[in-house]
């Protein structure tokens, strides 16, 4: 059954794709109302959207006729779902600040409907730390973020910032309308680094921003799962509807994970856990000379191996960040640790991996290898969670058949 969808169109050349999006949504039995920003009207006329949607288009917050009926309130009540496509850097910034200086942003403040943004902008604007902070803030407020894609842009440059194609947006909408196999399942995700203290000032660690793990937690929560995020130190805000447990050392992460596994259906080990810790940590700050001798290290517990050996075992998925021979190392880790699947990516490149907002990975399981091309970690997380959801659903069905 179709939904009442409000489509917000902000300024950008990608606005022409939104005309096709309206057509596709109507073909899927959705009722679509369109609201345009002033900048959007420079690219596509309101009359065009009126023709394809079958409804008048909202353009002005202070329109004398529409505001007589409190149009931003009536449209906010109409919407069962709000999609902003394209979502420009400007409208993302204004939404993140809670502004309501045009019809679209006022509706977003007045609605209780779920909101998804579909970013579209120059790749440098997308990678700007201010834009990334605004996107992260919207995710924290519960906004879904779909895209962007990578490719040639209207300016002639190549990069991440293209709006998703209309068919991809429709797929997102239809998937969100259905109950996934992850609905009400408990997913435990580890993210970020661990820090192993040498003394009260110094520590050893593995590189990790936590961005991939946090994106996976947000995507899993949006799929209806109960998500427990066990994270080492990061600068990231916790996603909405996710239980965050903060830890610092690998031992603390191990103990916390083991406490959560008995009620866990799926475990995703995305953390960069330090392999070793100092055998002893000095109670006071040590001098430089004291570190000139050999440092004694002890192996940390292997968290994901312990999870994979747990009875009953949750669906266990690991990560492998490798600088070379990625497939060889990933397959060896997958087999030796008894994982259901492993997600491998090459690090140390100019783009992707550590600290980046983009990544490309290969996923290995008993079903073979699936390649996920370079894209934003936000979009990649949704694709990975979709794969995990389908795989988990098939495993559950097979288990039921075997019991029968």
Number of C-alpha atoms within 10 A of each C-alpha: 6 14 18 16 23 25 24 27 30 29 24 23 17 26 24 17 16 22 20 15 22 24 16 17 22 17 11 14 12 16 19 25 23 28 24 25 20 15 13 23 17 14 15 21 13 18 13 13 24 16 12 17 19 14 14 14 18 21 20 19 20 15 13 10 9 15 14 9 10 14 20 26 17 15 21 21 15 19 23 15 19 27 24 26 27 29 26 27 24 13 21 22 20 15 20 20 12 13 14 16 12 17 23 30 21 19 24 23 15 16 20 14 16 14 21 24 24 24 27 28 26 22 20 13 16 22 19 11 11 13 19 17 16 18 24 21 22 24 23 19 14 18 21 20 23 23 25 27 21 19 16 15 19 13 8 9 12 14 19 26 26 24 29 21 17 19 13 14 21 17 11 14 17 13 13 13 12 10 11 17 19 24 16 15 19 22 24 25 24 30 29 27 25 29 20 23 19 21 15 12 11 13 15 15 18 16 15 23 23 23 24 26 26 29 24 28 33 29 26 29 26 22 23 18 23 22 26 22 25 27 25 25 17 17 9 15 13 21 25 18 19 19 16 19 15 16 20 17 21 26 19 15 24 21 13 15 25 15 11 15 20 14 13 21 20 23 24 26 24 27 26 24 28 21 17 17 23 18 12 13 16 14 11 10 12 15 8 8 7 9 10 8 8 7 11 10 12 11 11 17 17 15 18 23 17 15 26 20 14 13 9 13 16 23 20 22 25 24 22 24 19 17 12 12 9 16 18 11 15 24 19 11 18 22 13 10 17 17 23 17 26 24 26 22 22 20 17 12 9 8 14 20 23 20 13 16 19 22 23 19 23 19 24 21 17 8 9 8 14 13 12 16 13 17 23 24 24 27 20 24 23 23 15 18 21 19 14 20 19 15 17 17 15 13 13 13 10 12 11 10 9 8 6 6
